[in-house]
Amino acid sequence: MIDLFKTKTGRLRIIAILEGISLLILVFIAVPLKYGMGNPSFVKMMGPIHGTLFLLFLFNTLSVGVEQQWKFKETTWKVLLACVIPFGTFYIDRKILSKL
């Protein structure tokens, strides 16, 4: 795990997992609590955390894309799209990022 922090790709993988978890918490826990039970406090707490992780994921994806010389039409857009689809970052981590 420590080795993951040493490279841009490793950091992107960690951020991808954290961003994916935060999205799942928002979609499946926080939002139902807000609209089903009228309790917006969890969304207020998780929203900024997810937003920060989302931005970190975007910037790191672009950085790794430049470093790895990804072609936008082949790889970069898939990785960027993954962060808005529940479970997308986990799929991308397994199919693309773990192979770098």
Biopython code that builds the backbone (N, CA, C, O; Angstrom):
import numpy as np
from Bio.PDB.StructureBuilder import StructureBuilder

atoms = [
    (1, "MET", "N", (0.826, -1.197, 0.000)),
    (1, "MET", "CA", (0.000, 0.000, 0.000)),
    (1, "MET", "C", (0.867, 1.256, 0.000)),
    (1, "MET", "O", (0.538, 2.234, -0.671)),
    (2, "ILE", "N", (1.959, 1.238, 0.737)),
    (2, "ILE", "CA", (2.847, 2.393, 0.803)),
    (2, "ILE", "C", (3.413, 2.709, -0.570)),
    (2, "ILE", "O", (3.597, 3.879, -0.907)),
    (3, "ASP", "N", (3.694, 1.682, -1.370)),
    (3, "ASP", "CA", (4.248, 1.894, -2.703)),
    (3, "ASP", "C", (3.288, 2.659, -3.610)),
    (3, "ASP", "O", (3.731, 3.341, -4.535)),
    (4, "LEU", "N", (1.992, 2.559, -3.365)),
    (4, "LEU", "CA", (1.014, 3.262, -4.195)),
    (4, "LEU", "C", (1.181, 4.776, -4.107)),
    (4, "LEU", "O", (0.906, 5.480, -5.079)),
    (5, "PHE", "N", (1.623, 5.285, -2.970)),
    (5, "PHE", "CA", (1.778, 6.729, -2.791)),
    (5, "PHE", "C", (2.974, 7.287, -3.547)),
    (5, "PHE", "O", (3.082, 8.503, -3.708)),
    (6, "LYS", "N", (3.871, 6.433, -4.012)),
    (6, "LYS", "CA", (5.112, 6.898, -4.622)),
    (6, "LYS", "C", (4.970, 7.321, -6.080)),
    (6, "LYS", "O", (5.832, 8.030, -6.600)),
    (7, "THR", "N", (3.908, 6.902, -6.740)),
    (7, "THR", "CA", (3.734, 7.240, -8.151)),
    (7, "THR", "C", (2.418, 7.979, -8.353)),
    (7, "THR", "O", (1.502, 7.877, -7.536)),
    (8, "LYS", "N", (2.337, 8.722, -9.452)),
    (8, "LYS", "CA", (1.086, 9.418, -9.789)),
    (8, "LYS", "C", (-0.034, 8.414, -10.025)),
    (8, "LYS", "O", (-1.175, 8.641, -9.621)),
    (9, "THR", "N", (0.293, 7.312, -10.678)),
    (9, "THR", "CA", (-0.721, 6.293, -10.948)),
    (9, "THR", "C", (-1.221, 5.677, -9.649)),
    (9, "THR", "O", (-2.419, 5.438, -9.496)),
    (10, "GLY", "N", (-0.324, 5.420, -8.724)),
    (10, "GLY", "CA", (-0.717, 4.875, -7.427)),
    (10, "GLY", "C", (-1.624, 5.817, -6.664)),
    (10, "GLY", "O", (-2.620, 5.402, -6.072)),
    (11, "ARG", "N", (-1.263, 7.101, -6.685)),
    (11, "ARG", "CA", (-2.116, 8.092, -6.017)),
    (11, "ARG", "C", (-3.483, 8.181, -6.689)),
    (11, "ARG", "O", (-4.500, 8.326, -6.011)),
    (12, "LEU", "N", (-3.511, 8.094, -8.013)),
    (12, "LEU", "CA", (-4.788, 8.117, -8.726)),
    (12, "LEU", "C", (-5.646, 6.921, -8.329)),
    (12, "LEU", "O", (-6.855, 7.062, -8.149)),
    (13, "ARG", "N", (-5.043, 5.763, -8.193)),
    (13, "ARG", "CA", (-5.795, 4.566, -7.797)),
    (13, "ARG", "C", (-6.416, 4.740, -6.412)),
    (13, "ARG", "O", (-7.572, 4.377, -6.195)),
    (14, "ILE", "N", (-5.651, 5.294, -5.482)),
    (14, "ILE", "CA", (-6.168, 5.515, -4.127)),
    (14, "ILE", "C", (-7.300, 6.533, -4.157)),
    (14, "ILE", "O", (-8.345, 6.321, -3.542)),
    (15, "ILE", "N", (-7.098, 7.624, -4.863)),
    (15, "ILE", "CA", (-8.140, 8.653, -4.970)),
    (15, "ILE", "C", (-9.382, 8.078, -5.640)),
    (15, "ILE", "O", (-10.502, 8.397, -5.239)),
    (16, "ALA", "N", (-9.200, 7.231, -6.663)),
    (16, "ALA", "CA", (-10.340, 6.620, -7.361)),
    (16, "ALA", "C", (-11.179, 5.782, -6.401)),
    (16, "ALA", "O", (-12.408, 5.857, -6.422)),
    (17, "ILE", "N", (-10.532, 4.997, -5.572)),
    (17, "ILE", "CA", (-11.265, 4.160, -4.619)),
    (17, "ILE", "C", (-12.000, 5.031, -3.600)),
    (17, "ILE", "O", (-13.171, 4.793, -3.304)),
    (18, "LEU", "N", (-11.314, 6.030, -3.070)),
    (18, "LEU", "CA", (-11.951, 6.918, -2.090)),
    (18, "LEU", "C", (-13.107, 7.698, -2.711)),
    (18, "LEU", "O", (-14.152, 7.868, -2.084)),
    (19, "GLU", "N", (-12.920, 8.169, -3.938)),
    (19, "GLU", "CA", (-13.990, 8.903, -4.627)),
    (19, "GLU", "C", (-15.176, 7.979, -4.880)),
    (19, "GLU", "O", (-16.327, 8.383, -4.712)),
    (20, "GLY", "N", (-14.904, 6.756, -5.279)),
    (20, "GLY", "CA", (-15.971, 5.789, -5.520)),
    (20, "GLY", "C", (-16.760, 5.482, -4.257)),
    (20, "GLY", "O", (-17.987, 5.395, -4.289)),
    (21, "ILE", "N", (-16.055, 5.319, -3.149)),
    (21, "ILE", "CA", (-16.726, 5.062, -1.870)),
    (21, "ILE", "C", (-17.575, 6.258, -1.472)),
    (21, "ILE", "O", (-18.708, 6.093, -1.020)),
    (22, "SER", "N", (-17.035, 7.466, -1.636)),
    (22, "SER", "CA", (-17.805, 8.658, -1.247)),
    (22, "SER", "C", (-19.052, 8.820, -2.110)),
    (22, "SER", "O", (-20.095, 9.245, -1.613)),
    (23, "LEU", "N", (-18.956, 8.487, -3.398)),
    (23, "LEU", "CA", (-20.135, 8.558, -4.272)),
    (23, "LEU", "C", (-21.196, 7.550, -3.836)),
    (23, "LEU", "O", (-22.384, 7.870, -3.800)),
    (24, "LEU", "N", (-20.767, 6.339, -3.508)),
    (24, "LEU", "CA", (-21.715, 5.317, -3.056)),
    (24, "LEU", "C", (-22.388, 5.726, -1.749)),
    (24, "LEU", "O", (-23.586, 5.508, -1.572)),
    (25, "ILE", "N", (-21.627, 6.311, -0.841)),
    (25, "ILE", "CA", (-22.215, 6.776, 0.419)),
    (25, "ILE", "C", (-23.253, 7.866, 0.150)),
    (25, "ILE", "O", (-24.330, 7.866, 0.747)),
    (26, "LEU", "N", (-22.928, 8.783, -0.744)),
    (26, "LEU", "CA", (-23.897, 9.833, -1.075)),
    (26, "LEU", "C", (-25.159, 9.267, -1.717)),
    (26, "LEU", "O", (-26.272, 9.583, -1.298)),
    (27, "VAL", "N", (-24.980, 8.433, -2.730)),
    (27, "VAL", "CA", (-26.124, 7.937, -3.503)),
    (27, "VAL", "C", (-27.001, 6.972, -2.706)),
    (27, "VAL", "O", (-28.228, 7.040, -2.780)),
    (28, "PHE", "N", (-26.378, 6.079, -1.950)),
    (28, "PHE", "CA", (-27.152, 5.016, -1.310)),
    (28, "PHE", "C", (-27.455, 5.239, 0.168)),
    (28, "PHE", "O", (-28.283, 4.527, 0.736)),
    (29, "ILE", "N", (-26.800, 6.213, 0.802)),
    (29, "ILE", "CA", (-27.067, 6.452, 2.222)),
    (29, "ILE", "C", (-27.523, 7.892, 2.461)),
    (29, "ILE", "O", (-28.612, 8.125, 2.987)),
    (30, "ALA", "N", (-26.685, 8.854, 2.073)),
    (30, "ALA", "CA", (-26.955, 10.253, 2.424)),
    (30, "ALA", "C", (-28.198, 10.811, 1.748)),
    (30, "ALA", "O", (-29.029, 11.436, 2.407)),
    (31, "VAL", "N", (-28.338, 10.598, 0.454)),
    (31, "VAL", "CA", (-29.492, 11.138, -0.265)),
    (31, "VAL", "C", (-30.802, 10.478, 0.194)),
    (31, "VAL", "O", (-31.788, 11.185, 0.400)),
    (32, "PRO", "N", (-30.844, 9.154, 0.359)),
    (32, "PRO", "CA", (-32.083, 8.576, 0.916)),
    (32, "PRO", "C", (-32.416, 9.100, 2.319)),
    (32, "PRO", "O", (-33.587, 9.297, 2.646)),
    (33, "LEU", "N", (-31.394, 9.325, 3.142)),
    (33, "LEU", "CA", (-31.656, 9.902, 4.461)),
    (33, "LEU", "C", (-32.232, 11.310, 4.344)),
    (33, "LEU", "O", (-33.127, 11.693, 5.098)),
    (34, "LYS", "N", (-31.707, 12.069, 3.394)),
    (34, "LYS", "CA", (-32.174, 13.447, 3.220)),
    (34, "LYS", "C", (-33.616, 13.483, 2.748)),
    (34, "LYS", "O", (-34.445, 14.193, 3.317)),
    (35, "TYR", "N", (-33.914, 12.718, 1.709)),
    (35, "TYR", "CA", (-35.255, 12.811, 1.120)),
    (35, "TYR", "C", (-36.259, 11.841, 1.737)),
    (35, "TYR", "O", (-37.460, 12.108, 1.720)),
    (36, "GLY", "N", (-35.797, 10.742, 2.270)),
    (36, "GLY", "CA", (-36.710, 9.780, 2.879)),
    (36, "GLY", "C", (-37.037, 10.082, 4.324)),
    (36, "GLY", "O", (-38.149, 9.831, 4.789)),
    (37, "MET", "N", (-36.055, 10.626, 5.033)),
    (37, "MET", "CA", (-36.257, 10.865, 6.460)),
    (37, "MET", "C", (-36.137, 12.342, 6.836)),
    (37, "MET", "O", (-36.258, 12.704, 8.006)),
    (38, "GLY", "N", (-35.897, 13.192, 5.833)),
    (38, "GLY", "CA", (-35.807, 14.619, 6.095)),
    (38, "GLY", "C", (-34.585, 15.030, 6.895)),
    (38, "GLY", "O", (-34.610, 16.037, 7.602)),
    (39, "ASN", "N", (-33.506, 14.246, 6.785)),
    (39, "ASN", "CA", (-32.291, 14.538, 7.548)),
    (39, "ASN", "C", (-31.146, 14.866, 6.584)),
    (39, "ASN", "O", (-30.484, 13.953, 6.090)),
    (40, "PRO", "N", (-30.899, 16.151, 6.308)),
    (40, "PRO", "CA", (-29.867, 16.531, 5.344)),
    (40, "PRO", "C", (-28.449, 16.605, 5.922)),
    (40, "PRO", "O", (-27.517, 16.957, 5.199)),
    (41, "SER", "N", (-28.268, 16.285, 7.190)),
    (41, "SER", "CA", (-26.963, 16.493, 7.818)),
    (41, "SER", "C", (-25.860, 15.627, 7.196)),
    (41, "SER", "O", (-24.718, 16.074, 7.083)),
    (42, "PHE", "N", (-26.185, 14.411, 6.799)),
    (42, "PHE", "CA", (-25.168, 13.531, 6.217)),
    (42, "PHE", "C", (-24.751, 14.028, 4.835)),
    (42, "PHE", "O", (-23.583, 13.919, 4.462)),
    (43, "VAL", "N", (-25.693, 14.569, 4.081)),
    (43, "VAL", "CA", (-25.359, 15.145, 2.769)),
    (43, "VAL", "C", (-24.475, 16.372, 2.967)),
    (43, "VAL", "O", (-23.523, 16.580, 2.215)),
    (44, "LYS", "N", (-24.781, 17.173, 3.960)),
    (44, "LYS", "CA", (-23.973, 18.363, 4.237)),
    (44, "LYS", "C", (-22.545, 17.988, 4.618)),
    (44, "LYS", "O", (-21.603, 18.717, 4.308)),
    (45, "MET", "N", (-22.387, 16.853, 5.290)),
    (45, "MET", "CA", (-21.061, 16.412, 5.689)),
    (45, "MET", "C", (-20.319, 15.756, 4.518)),
    (45, "MET", "O", (-19.148, 16.052, 4.281)),
    (46, "MET", "N", (-20.991, 14.881, 3.797)),
    (46, "MET", "CA", (-20.337, 14.099, 2.731)),
    (46, "MET", "C", (-20.196, 14.875, 1.429)),
    (46, "MET", "O", (-19.292, 14.588, 0.644)),
    (47, "GLY", "N", (-21.051, 15.835, 1.183)),
    (47, "GLY", "CA", (-20.998, 16.601, -0.063)),
    (47, "GLY", "C", (-19.639, 17.238, -0.326)),
    (47, "GLY", "O", (-19.054, 17.016, -1.386)),
    (48, "PRO", "N", (-19.124, 18.028, 0.621)),
    (48, "PRO", "CA", (-17.807, 18.640, 0.396)),
    (48, "PRO", "C", (-16.669, 17.618, 0.302)),
    (48, "PRO", "O", (-15.719, 17.816, -0.457)),
    (49, "ILE", "N", (-16.762, 16.539, 1.062)),
    (49, "ILE", "CA", (-15.733, 15.498, 0.995)),
    (49, "ILE", "C", (-15.732, 14.871, -0.391)),
    (49, "ILE", "O", (-14.681, 14.716, -1.013)),
    (50, "HIS", "N", (-16.915, 14.514, -0.869)),
    (50, "HIS", "CA", (-17.015, 13.919, -2.204)),
    (50, "HIS", "C", (-16.571, 14.921, -3.276)),
    (50, "HIS", "O", (-15.874, 14.548, -4.220)),
    (51, "GLY", "N", (-16.966, 16.169, -3.136)),
    (51, "GLY", "CA", (-16.574, 17.197, -4.107)),
    (51, "GLY", "C", (-15.066, 17.353, -4.202)),
    (51, "GLY", "O", (-14.512, 17.479, -5.294)),
    (52, "THR", "N", (-14.410, 17.343, -3.058)),
    (52, "THR", "CA", (-12.946, 17.445, -3.030)),
    (52, "THR", "C", (-12.309, 16.231, -3.695)),
    (52, "THR", "O", (-11.393, 16.373, -4.504)),
    (53, "LEU", "N", (-12.791, 15.043, -3.357)),
    (53, "LEU", "CA", (-12.246, 13.822, -3.963)),
    (53, "LEU", "C", (-12.515, 13.784, -5.467)),
    (53, "LEU", "O", (-11.676, 13.319, -6.239)),
    (54, "PHE", "N", (-13.677, 14.269, -5.877)),
    (54, "PHE", "CA", (-14.032, 14.336, -7.286)),
    (54, "PHE", "C", (-13.045, 15.208, -8.050)),
    (54, "PHE", "O", (-12.547, 14.815, -9.105)),
    (55, "LEU", "N", (-12.766, 16.393, -7.515)),
    (55, "LEU", "CA", (-11.819, 17.297, -8.171)),
    (55, "LEU", "C", (-10.412, 16.719, -8.176)),
    (55, "LEU", "O", (-9.710, 16.814, -9.183)),
    (56, "LEU", "N", (-9.994, 16.125, -7.074)),
    (56, "LEU", "CA", (-8.683, 15.474, -7.037)),
    (56, "LEU", "C", (-8.589, 14.374, -8.087)),
    (56, "LEU", "O", (-7.558, 14.219, -8.741)),
    (57, "PHE", "N", (-9.666, 13.614, -8.244)),
    (57, "PHE", "CA", (-9.689, 12.543, -9.237)),
    (57, "PHE", "C", (-9.547, 13.115, -10.647)),
    (57, "PHE", "O", (-8.776, 12.597, -11.456)),
    (58, "LEU", "N", (-10.283, 14.173, -10.937)),
    (58, "LEU", "CA", (-10.208, 14.781, -12.266)),
    (58, "LEU", "C", (-8.801, 15.283, -12.577)),
    (58, "LEU", "O", (-8.240, 14.972, -13.628)),
    (59, "PHE", "N", (-8.241, 16.055, -11.662)),
    (59, "PHE", "CA", (-6.899, 16.619, -11.893)),
    (59, "PHE", "C", (-5.842, 15.527, -11.996)),
    (59, "PHE", "O", (-4.954, 15.598, -12.845)),
    (60, "ASN", "N", (-5.936, 14.524, -11.137)),
    (60, "ASN", "CA", (-4.953, 13.441, -11.173)),
    (60, "ASN", "C", (-5.115, 12.582, -12.419)),
    (60, "ASN", "O", (-4.124, 12.086, -12.956)),
    (61, "THR", "N", (-6.334, 12.399, -12.884)),
    (61, "THR", "CA", (-6.548, 11.642, -14.122)),
    (61, "THR", "C", (-5.878, 12.351, -15.289)),
    (61, "THR", "O", (-5.194, 11.719, -16.095)),
    (62, "LEU", "N", (-6.073, 13.649, -15.381)),
    (62, "LEU", "CA", (-5.442, 14.407, -16.463)),
    (62, "LEU", "C", (-3.923, 14.365, -16.355)),
    (62, "LEU", "O", (-3.230, 14.251, -17.365)),
    (63, "SER", "N", (-3.409, 14.456, -15.144)),
    (63, "SER", "CA", (-1.962, 14.399, -14.930)),
    (63, "SER", "C", (-1.389, 13.045, -15.342)),
    (63, "SER", "O", (-0.373, 12.980, -16.034)),
    (64, "VAL", "N", (-2.036, 11.979, -14.920)),
    (64, "VAL", "CA", (-1.579, 10.631, -15.293)),
    (64, "VAL", "C", (-1.756, 10.420, -16.792)),
    (64, "VAL", "O", (-0.912, 9.795, -17.434)),
    (65, "GLY", "N", (-2.833, 10.929, -17.346)),
    (65, "GLY", "CA", (-3.055, 10.807, -18.784)),
    (65, "GLY", "C", (-1.934, 11.433, -19.590)),
    (65, "GLY", "O", (-1.503, 10.874, -20.599)),
    (66, "VAL", "N", (-1.460, 12.586, -19.154)),
    (66, "VAL", "CA", (-0.339, 13.248, -19.834)),
    (66, "VAL", "C", (0.944, 12.444, -19.621)),
    (66, "VAL", "O", (1.707, 12.212, -20.559)),
    (67, "GLU", "N", (1.169, 12.026, -18.383)),
    (67, "GLU", "CA", (2.383, 11.260, -18.064)),
    (67, "GLU", "C", (2.450, 9.945, -18.834)),
    (67, "GLU", "O", (3.510, 9.566, -19.333)),
    (68, "GLN", "N", (1.321, 9.252, -18.928)),
    (68, "GLN", "CA", (1.270, 7.943, -19.596)),
    (68, "GLN", "C", (1.006, 8.068, -21.100)),
    (68, "GLN", "O", (0.968, 7.069, -21.817)),
    (69, "GLN", "N", (0.827, 9.288, -21.558)),
    (69, "GLN", "CA", (0.542, 9.579, -22.967)),
    (69, "GLN", "C", (-0.706, 8.831, -23.467)),
    (69, "GLN", "O", (-0.713, 8.230, -24.541)),
    (70, "TRP", "N", (-1.762, 8.895, -22.637)),
    (70, "TRP", "CA", (-3.033, 8.299, -23.042)),
    (70, "TRP", "C", (-3.605, 9.102, -24.191)),
    (70, "TRP", "O", (-3.448, 10.322, -24.245)),
    (71, "LYS", "N", (-4.261, 8.425, -25.101)),
    (71, "LYS", "CA", (-5.036, 9.104, -26.130)),
    (71, "LYS", "C", (-6.413, 9.372, -25.522)),
    (71, "LYS", "O", (-7.045, 8.467, -24.976)),
    (72, "PHE", "N", (-6.870, 10.620, -25.621)),
    (72, "PHE", "CA", (-8.121, 10.999, -24.966)),
    (72, "PHE", "C", (-9.277, 10.118, -25.420)),
    (72, "PHE", "O", (-10.072, 9.661, -24.598)),
    (73, "LYS", "N", (-9.375, 9.877, -26.728)),
    (73, "LYS", "CA", (-10.503, 9.115, -27.269)),
    (73, "LYS", "C", (-10.450, 7.632, -26.913)),
    (73, "LYS", "O", (-11.454, 6.932, -27.044)),
    (74, "GLU", "N", (-9.303, 7.146, -26.469)),
    (74, "GLU", "CA", (-9.189, 5.723, -26.145)),
    (74, "GLU", "C", (-9.266, 5.442, -24.645)),
    (74, "GLU", "O", (-9.898, 4.467, -24.237)),
    (75, "THR", "N", (-8.639, 6.272, -23.823)),
    (75, "THR", "CA", (-8.522, 5.950, -22.406)),
    (75, "THR", "C", (-9.010, 7.052, -21.479)),
    (75, "THR", "O", (-9.816, 6.789, -20.586)),
    (76, "THR", "N", (-8.544, 8.267, -21.669)),
    (76, "THR", "CA", (-8.801, 9.334, -20.703)),
    (76, "THR", "C", (-10.294, 9.556, -20.469)),
    (76, "THR", "O", (-10.715, 9.701, -19.321)),
    (77, "TRP", "N", (-11.088, 9.586, -21.510)),
    (77, "TRP", "CA", (-12.521, 9.852, -21.334)),
    (77, "TRP", "C", (-13.189, 8.748, -20.525)),
    (77, "TRP", "O", (-14.125, 9.016, -19.772)),
    (78, "LYS", "N", (-12.719, 7.510, -20.671)),
    (78, "LYS", "CA", (-13.297, 6.400, -19.894)),
    (78, "LYS", "C", (-13.024, 6.574, -18.406)),
    (78, "LYS", "O", (-13.900, 6.363, -17.567)),
    (79, "VAL", "N", (-11.799, 6.962, -18.100)),
    (79, "VAL", "CA", (-11.429, 7.154, -16.698)),
    (79, "VAL", "C", (-12.194, 8.344, -16.115)),
    (79, "VAL", "O", (-12.675, 8.275, -14.984)),
    (80, "LEU", "N", (-12.307, 9.422, -16.870)),
    (80, "LEU", "CA", (-13.056, 10.584, -16.390)),
    (80, "LEU", "C", (-14.535, 10.267, -16.195)),
    (80, "LEU", "O", (-15.135, 10.706, -15.213)),
    (81, "LEU", "N", (-15.117, 9.529, -17.094)),
    (81, "LEU", "CA", (-16.526, 9.168, -16.992)),
    (81, "LEU", "C", (-16.806, 8.283, -15.779)),
    (81, "LEU", "O", (-17.890, 8.336, -15.199)),
    (82, "ALA", "N", (-15.836, 7.484, -15.408)),
    (82, "ALA", "CA", (-16.018, 6.538, -14.306)),
    (82, "ALA", "C", (-16.388, 7.210, -12.994)),
    (82, "ALA", "O", (-17.066, 6.607, -12.162)),
    (83, "CYS", "N", (-15.957, 8.436, -12.797)),
    (83, "CYS", "CA", (-16.192, 9.071, -11.499)),
    (83, "CYS", "C", (-17.621, 9.574, -11.324)),
    (83, "CYS", "O", (-17.975, 10.012, -10.229)),
    (84, "VAL", "N", (-18.437, 9.529, -12.344)),
    (84, "VAL", "CA", (-19.832, 9.953, -12.190)),
    (84, "VAL", "C", (-20.801, 8.776, -12.218)),
    (84, "VAL", "O", (-22.013, 8.963, -12.107)),
    (85, "ILE", "N", (-20.279, 7.584, -12.362)),
    (85, "ILE", "CA", (-21.102, 6.374, -12.390)),
    (85, "ILE", "C", (-20.826, 5.576, -11.117)),
    (85, "ILE", "O", (-19.673, 5.247, -10.838)),
    (86, "PRO", "N", (-21.860, 5.261, -10.345)),
    (86, "PRO", "CA", (-21.619, 4.424, -9.163)),
    (86, "PRO", "C", (-20.897, 3.124, -9.553)),
    (86, "PRO", "O", (-21.266, 2.464, -10.525)),
    (87, "PHE", "N", (-19.885, 2.779, -8.797)),
    (87, "PHE", "CA", (-19.015, 1.620, -9.013)),
    (87, "PHE", "C", (-18.069, 1.798, -10.203)),
    (87, "PHE", "O", (-17.276, 0.900, -10.491)),
    (88, "GLY", "N", (-18.136, 2.938, -10.898)),
    (88, "GLY", "CA", (-17.307, 3.165, -12.079)),
    (88, "GLY", "C", (-15.827, 3.211, -11.780)),
    (88, "GLY", "O", (-15.024, 2.659, -12.532)),
    (89, "THR", "N", (-15.450, 3.864, -10.688)),
    (89, "THR", "CA", (-14.024, 3.964, -10.378)),
    (89, "THR", "C", (-13.430, 2.612, -9.999)),
    (89, "THR", "O", (-12.247, 2.366, -10.236)),
    (90, "PHE", "N", (-14.235, 1.743, -9.417)),
    (90, "PHE", "CA", (-13.738, 0.403, -9.071)),
    (90, "PHE", "C", (-13.476, -0.401, -10.342)),
    (90, "PHE", "O", (-12.487, -1.128, -10.440)),
    (91, "TYR", "N", (-14.371, -0.260, -11.306)),
    (91, "TYR", "CA", (-14.214, -0.944, -12.592)),
    (91, "TYR", "C", (-12.970, -0.438, -13.327)),
    (91, "TYR", "O", (-12.171, -1.231, -13.826)),
    (92, "ILE", "N", (-12.816, 0.869, -13.387)),
    (92, "ILE", "CA", (-11.670, 1.471, -14.071)),
    (92, "ILE", "C", (-10.365, 1.094, -13.379)),
    (92, "ILE", "O", (-9.352, 0.863, -14.038)),
    (93, "ASP", "N", (-10.392, 1.032, -12.050)),
    (93, "ASP", "CA", (-9.180, 0.637, -11.327)),
    (93, "ASP", "C", (-8.745, -0.769, -11.743)),
    (93, "ASP", "O", (-7.561, -1.026, -11.962)),
    (94, "ARG", "N", (-9.707, -1.658, -11.846)),
    (94, "ARG", "CA", (-9.378, -3.045, -12.203)),
    (94, "ARG", "C", (-8.996, -3.185, -13.674)),
    (94, "ARG", "O", (-8.044, -3.895, -13.997)),
    (95, "LYS", "N", (-9.716, -2.527, -14.558)),
    (95, "LYS", "CA", (-9.516, -2.720, -15.996)),
    (95, "LYS", "C", (-8.374, -1.893, -16.595)),
    (95, "LYS", "O", (-7.740, -2.327, -17.558)),
    (96, "ILE", "N", (-8.107, -0.709, -16.037)),
    (96, "ILE", "CA", (-7.103, 0.178, -16.640)),
    (96, "ILE", "C", (-5.961, 0.495, -15.682)),
    (96, "ILE", "O", (-4.797, 0.237, -15.989)),
    (97, "LEU", "N", (-6.297, 1.053, -14.523)),
    (97, "LEU", "CA", (-5.256, 1.589, -13.648)),
    (97, "LEU", "C", (-4.359, 0.520, -13.036)),
    (97, "LEU", "O", (-3.159, 0.750, -12.886)),
    (98, "SER", "N", (-4.892, -0.618, -12.686)),
    (98, "SER", "CA", (-4.068, -1.660, -12.057)),
    (98, "SER", "C", (-3.038, -2.238, -13.035)),
    (98, "SER", "O", (-2.060, -2.852, -12.610)),
    (99, "LYS", "N", (-3.252, -2.047, -14.321)),
    (99, "LYS", "CA", (-2.342, -2.591, -15.336)),
    (99, "LYS", "C", (-1.202, -1.647, -15.694)),
    (99, "LYS", "O", (-0.306, -2.014, -16.454)),
    (100, "LEU", "N", (-1.232, -0.428, -15.148)),
    (100, "LEU", "CA", (-0.180, 0.544, -15.485)),
    (100, "LEU", "C", (1.065, 0.285, -14.648)),
    (100, "LEU", "O", (2.060, 0.997, -14.784)),
]
sb = StructureBuilder()
sb.init_structure("model")
sb.init_model(0)
sb.init_chain("A")
sb.init_seg("    ")
for serial, (resi, resn, name, xyz) in enumerate(atoms, 1):
    if name == "N":
        sb.init_residue(resn, " ", resi, " ")
    sb.init_atom(name, np.array(xyz, "f"), 0.0, 1.0, " ", f" {name:<3s}", serial, name[0])
structure = sb.get_structure()
